[in-house]
Amino acid sequence: MLRNLVASAFFSTLMVVSARAQAVEPINAVFNRAINNSSGTFYDITNISGQANIIFGWRSWPGSYPENQITQDAQTVEILTKDVMDRQDHSRPVRTRDLANPYTTSVIQNPSYTSTR
């Protein structure tokens, strides 16, 4: 249930961003946002409210202690990784021409290499 909640929150953020601007966001930028989605940056943790959150876990339910935030970020990155891998698997392969080759045969076609004496 937590995984679905994290996924829906993260992907709704992505949808809002894509709805505002049709520009494609680089994958590395999406991963960087996903890593700091719940836990925040270093500066969020070191200010006075961040220190109070470390002690009391008051920001969100079920307690936004650093361990819970890191777990949520890891789940978000896992979902994002699976999504990126699925998209890469289902995309068309890139076809290129072969480079010019001065050789007319290969080692496999040469009978002297394939004979078993």
C-alpha positions in Angstrom: 0.0 0.0 0.0 2.8 2.4 0.9 4.5 1.5 -2.4 1.3 2.4 -4.4 1.0 5.6 -2.4 4.6 6.6 -3.1 4.3 5.7 -6.8 1.1 7.6 -7.3 2.5 10.7 -5.5 5.7 10.6 -7.5 4.1 10.0 -10.9 1.4 12.6 -10.3 4.3 15.0 -9.8 5.8 13.9 -13.1 2.4 14.3 -14.8 2.1 17.9 -13.5 5.5 18.7 -14.7 4.9 17.2 -18.1 1.5 18.9 -18.4 3.1 22.3 -17.8 5.8 22.0 -20.3 6.0 19.4 -23.1 9.8 19.4 -22.9 11.3 16.0 -22.0 13.1 15.9 -18.7 16.4 14.0 -18.8 16.4 10.7 -17.0 19.2 11.7 -14.7 17.2 14.7 -13.5 14.2 12.6 -12.7 16.4 10.2 -10.7 18.0 13.1 -8.8 14.5 14.4 -7.9 13.4 10.8 -6.9 16.4 10.4 -4.6 15.5 13.5 -2.6 11.7 13.3 -2.9 11.0 12.5 0.7 14.3 12.9 2.6 15.1 16.3 1.1 18.5 17.8 0.7 21.3 18.2 3.2 20.1 21.8 4.0 16.6 20.6 4.8 17.9 18.2 7.4 20.4 20.6 9.1 18.0 23.5 9.9 16.1 23.6 13.1 12.9 22.1 11.8 14.9 19.3 10.2 16.6 18.6 13.5 13.2 18.5 15.3 12.0 16.1 12.6 14.9 13.8 13.3 14.0 13.7 17.0 10.2 13.7 16.8 9.3 12.6 13.2 6.5 15.2 13.0 6.4 16.1 9.3 4.3 13.2 7.9 2.6 10.0 8.9 3.8 7.3 9.8 6.6 9.4 11.1 9.1 11.1 8.9 12.2 9.9 10.6 15.2 9.8 8.3 15.0 6.0 8.0 11.4 6.1 6.8 12.2 8.9 4.4 15.2 7.1 2.9 13.0 3.9 2.6 10.3 5.9 0.7 13.0 7.4 -1.6 14.4 4.0 -2.3 11.0 2.6 -3.2 10.4 5.6 -5.5 13.8 5.0 -7.2 13.0 1.2 -7.5 9.7 2.0 -9.2 11.3 4.6 -11.5 14.1 2.1 -12.4 11.6 -0.6 -13.3 9.6 1.9 -15.4 12.7 3.2 -17.3 13.9 -0.4 -17.9 10.4 -1.4 -19.2 10.4 1.6 -21.6 13.9 0.7 -22.9 12.9 -2.9 -23.4 9.8 -2.0 -25.4 11.4 0.6 -27.6 12.5 -0.2 -31.1 16.2 -1.1 -31.5 18.5 1.3 -33.2 19.7 -0.1 -36.5 22.9 1.2 -38.1 24.9 0.3 -41.2 27.9 -2.0 -40.9 31.2 -0.3 -41.2 33.2 -0.8 -44.3 35.2 -4.1 -44.0 38.2 -5.0 -46.2 37.8 -8.7 -45.5 35.6 -10.9 -47.5 35.5 -13.9 -45.2 35.4 -14.6 -41.5 37.2 -17.0 -39.2 34.1 -19.2 -39.0 34.0 -19.6 -42.8 37.7 -20.6 -43.0 37.9 -24.5 -43.1 41.3 -24.7 -41.6 40.1 -23.3 -38.3 37.0 -25.5 -38.2 38.8 -28.8 -38.8 39.4 -31.1 -35.9 42.7 -32.9 -36.3 
